[in-house]
Amino acid sequence: MRAFILALAAATALAMPVKAADVSVAVTAIVEHPALDAVRDGVKEALADAGYKDGENLKFIYESAQGNPGTAAQIARQFVGEEPSVIVPISTPSAQAVVSATRDIPVVFTAVSDPVGAQLVKDMAKPGRNVTGLSDMSPVAEHIKLIKEISPNAKSIGFLYNTAETNSVSILAALKEEAAKNGMTVVESVATKSAEVQGAARGLVGRADVFYIPTDNTIVSAFEAAVGVAEEAKIPLYAADTGSVDRGAVAALGFNYFDVGKQTGAIVARILKGEAPGDIAVTVAAGTDLVINKGAATRMGVTLPEAIVSRATRTVE
């Protein structure tokens, strides 16, 4: 009976609207890089749009784990001890750390490719408990089409990733399936930390016709190292993250991560206004942008088809 009363009290607390004066949102990311930073900023703006303004009626806290899973776990425990209104972990490693640390405080994860595979929720439609969020599962089939359109002779795709990132493992499986449908193979190269990215990229030279960088936080945090290898070897480099095009990828078809943050912030606002997180379905972020980099294409020895140029959402010269 006591357990039932405690569970009922916790469920009631999760469903009660939070008074504006008591609102605090704690945000954490596994590492700082443009895409994850954009998510954080989008969350903050969406909360402001919903009437929760940092320094006025909202305490907005942010911590980066600087690429260290152990630090991510420490931050999760710290946040739980501070008892914020909602915790927003950005990226799979941070989400796993936070979800493992609390079953009471509402959690809204974001920028997680495979929430079920990462064991954050059992059911996307009915997450239950104190957890919900937003997936950024890459449109891998569309990525293959984009690569074939720009690099029609490519038969092998070099895939750079960290095996410890669950989202990258899920994307790899999807990429292999789609590549096989298109008569292509996937060549893997692993970097477990940012300092290994350059060496992992060099390990693909002579083995892959193109490079493909998924939304892997380890690789993206040292993206320029992979770009340098691709330019030197004249191997076109494609990315799942549109922000990486500014950093030297030939092209990317993916989400605007500031918009992903705004979509996440809208979910947080719903919880602050009284909805229970477990009643909010986990959804895949809306919207995909095509971004191209003409300079990178030239440096990597490819010509962008006019059809690609004409339908690009944004062009980097």
N, C-alpha and C positions, 0 to 999 in steps of 0.2 A: 504493500500500500504506500509506504513512504517513497519507494522508487517511482511509483505512478504519479504521486503528487509532485515530486521534483521534476519529472518529465513534463507534466502538464504546465508547471510554472515556467519552465524553460521555453516551451512552445508558445505560451502566452506572451512572454517577454519578447520573443522574436517577432511576434505579430503586432506589437504595440507601436504606435507612432512615436518617434523620438522628438522631444522638445528641441527647438532650434538652438537654445542656449547650451544644450548638452551634446550637440553634434560634434563628433570627431571622426574623420576618415583617415585610416592609416594605409599608405600605399607602399609597396615594396617591389623591386625588380631584381632579377638575378645579376644584371650587369647594366651599365649605362652605355647605350648606343642609340643612334637617331630614332630607330623605330620604337624602341621601348620608351624612350624619353617622350616621343610624340603621344604615345598612349597615355602616359601620366598627365601630360598637359591637356589632352582631350578630356580626361576624367574630370580634371579641375574645372575646365570651362563648362562642361555639361552640368556640374553641380551648381556653378554660379548661375547658369541659365535657369536652373530649377529653384533658385532662391537661397542657395547655401554658399555664402561667400567667405572665403578664407580671411580670417582676421576680424570678421564682423560677427557672423553667427555660425561659423565653422572653423574648427581646428583641423588643418590639412597637414598630415605628417608624411614624410617620404624618406625611405632608406634604401640604399643600393647594397647588394651583397658583394659587389665588385668581382663577380664571376666565381665566388666560392660557395659551394653548397653548404658547407659547415656554417658559414656566416649567415646564409639564408635561414638556416634552422635557428640560429641565435636571434635573428631579427624577428622571426615568427614568435618565439617564446617571449621576447621583449614586448611585442605588440599585444599578445594575449594578456600579459601582466598589466598593461596600461588600459585594457578594456575599452577600446574605441567602439564607436557605434557600428562601423563596418570596416573590415579589412579587405583591401584590394591587392592581391598578388598578381604581378605581371610576369608572364612566362611560366612554363611548366615546372621548372625546379622550385621557383618561389611558391607556386600554388601548392605543390606537394608538401612543402615544408609547413605552410600555413594550415592547410586542411588537416595535417597530422597533429597540429598543435592545439586545435580547438574544436569542440563540438557544440559550442554555445554561441560564440560571437558570429554574426552573419559574415559570410565570405563571398565575395564576387570576384572570381578569377577572370583573367583576360589574356589574350595572346597565347592561348593554349591550343595546339593543333588537335589533339585527341584526348578530350577530357575523360572518356571511358577507359581508354587504354592506359592513361596516366593514373587511373583509379581515384579520380577526384569525385566522380559520380558513377552510379551504376546505370542510370537511365537519363538520357538527355532530356526527354519530355517530362519526366517526373523525378527531378534530382533528389528531392526530400531533404531531411535534416536541415543544416544551416548553410548549405552551399548551393550556389548557382554561378552563372558566368557566361562568357562569350568565347566561342572557338574561332580561331583564324586558320582553319584547315585550308591548306593551299589548293587551288584548282589545278591539280597536277596534269590532268588530261589537256587542259588549255595551255599549260606550259610546254608540253610536248609539241603541240600544234605550232606554238610560237617559235620554238627552236627549229622545227622542220621548215617553217616558212622563211626564216632568215638564213639558216644553215642547212639547205636541202640535202647536201651530201653527207651530213653527219650520221654516223652509224653507232657511235659509242658516246655515252654521257658520263663525264667524270663527276662524281658526287662526293663533295667534301662535307664531313659531319663529325659530331662528337657522339660516340655510341652511348654515352651516359644520358643524353637528352632524349627522353621518350618520344617527344614530338618528331624528332628527326628520324627515329627508327620507323615510326608510322608513315612518314612521308616517303622514306626509302622503299617501303613495301609497295606503296601506291605507285611510285615512280617506276619500279621494276615491272609491275603489271601493265602499266600504260605503254612503257617502252617496248615490251614484247609485242603488244598489239600493233606497233608501228615498225616492227622489224629492227629495233634498236636494242642495244645492251647497256647496262649500267656498270660502271667501274667505280668501286668504292675506295676512298682514302680517308683515314681517320686522324683527327687532331683532338686530343683530350684537353688541351689548354691553348690559349691564344698564341703563345710562343711557338706552337707546333704547326700553325696554319701554313706558313710559307713552305716548310718541308713537305707537308701533306699535299700541297698543290704541285710542287715539283715532282712528287711521286706519280702524278697523273700524266705528266708530259710524255708523249710517245705512246700512251695507252688510251687516251680519250680524245675525241674530235672536238668536243665542247666541254666547258665546265658548267656545272649547275650548283648554285649555292642555295640551300633551303633556308627556312627561317630558324636557323640554328644559332643560338646566342654566342656560342664559343667562336664559330667561324665569322659571324657578322661583326663581332667585336674587334676582329683583326682583318677586316675585309680587304683593306689596301694591300696586305701581304699577298693575298691570292690574286688580286688584280695585277700586281707587278709581275708575277709569274706568267699570267695569261698574256699580258702585253709582250713580254720578252719572247714567248714561244709562239705568238700569233695564234692563240687559241681563244675563240669567242667565249666570253663568260656571261652566263645568264643568272638572274637572281629571282627568288620568290618574293623578295621584299622590295617594293618600289623605291624606298629611300636609298637602297644600295646603288641605284642607277646614278645618282649624283656622285657616288663614291667610285664609279668606274665600271659598272656592269654595262653590257651592250643594251640590254632590255630587261624589263620585268613586267609581269602581269600579276597584280596583287592588290592588297588593300592599302588604302590611305590610313596609316596607323593613328593619325590624329582623329580621324572619323571613328576608328575602332574604339579609341578612348572615349569619345563622346557617346557612342552607343553603350559602352560600359558604364559611364557616369549616369546615364539615364536609368539603368537598372539599379544602381546604388541609390538614386533619388527615390525610386519606387519603394525600396526597403526602408529608407529613412521616413517615408510617409506612411508606413504601416504594413506593407506586404511582407509576408514571410518568404525568405529566400528559397526554401524548398518547394514552394508553390510556383516559382517562376522557371519556366523551361529554359534549359541551356540552348542557345541558338548559335548559328554560324554567322559571323559578321557579314553585313550587307555591303555590296559594292566592290568592284574591281577596276583598277586603273591600269592602262598601258602606258608605260614610261620608257622612252628610248634615249640613248646617249650617242649622238653622231660622232663625237670625238673618240669615244671608246671604240666604236665600230671601226673607225679608220685605223686606230692603233692596233686593233686585234685582227685586222685584215679581212673584214667583212663589209659588204655593201647592204645597207638597209633597203629593202624593197619599197617602192613608192606606196604600195598599199598599206604597209606598216606605218610609214611616216604620216600618211593622211589620216589614219584613225587613232594615232597616239593621243592620249589624254594630255601628255606633257612631253616636251622635248628638251633635252640637255644638249647644248651645243659643244 
